[in-house]
Amino acid sequence: MPELIVPSPAVKDSFWTAVEEYAAAGMGESPSTFSAIEIVWLYRELGAGDRLFEQHLARMEAEAAGDRPLRTYWWVEDGEFIGRLTLRLGLPMGERLKGGDVGYDVRPSRRGEGHATAMLSTCLVLARREGLEELYVNCEPSNKASRSVIRRNGGETVKLPHPRGRTEDGYLCHRIGL
């Protein structure tokens, strides 16, 4: 059964395979702040994979310990990296509404299996432990899969005072009561 874990070297090879999937699918973003294509190039062409991976782990650890912690978790099953979830803590309400408290993605080969719904459900438990009473999750209006994940976890659309009731960048904002 999959579980959320703190990012770990134990799943490094599977992480790289997932990054390659993101690049092959033509997706610009990956489980990192680099684009998937940049990561694959660094990994393959420069042989910088181990160093880059260690830097990535160190950055995530530092972000988790900051004044406004950004906690990153990996969704893993039997040593396979399936997806990523981030939980932002300590943000003022305006930033929570603009960017959301939670971000998640599932590697392309494992989509449609319920992993995003399960990750977000598990995140609700973590958020309660952190003392949150509600979570805000944003997604693009055209992302029906993500909107469905949010609804299955109790999310309701929040009407914001921006054009069309969305965030400044056009995203839909959803509230999940804990």
Buried (B, 14 or more C-beta within 10 A) or exposed (E): EBEBEEBEEEBBBBBBBBBBBBBEEEBEEBBBEBBBBBBBBBBEEEEBBEEBBEEBBEBBEEBBEEEEBBBBBBBBBEEBBBBBBBBBBEBEEEBBBBBBBBBBBBBBBBBEEBBBBBBBBBBBEBBEEBEBEEBBBBBEEEBEEBBBBBBBBBBEBBEBEBEEEBBEEEBBBBBBEE
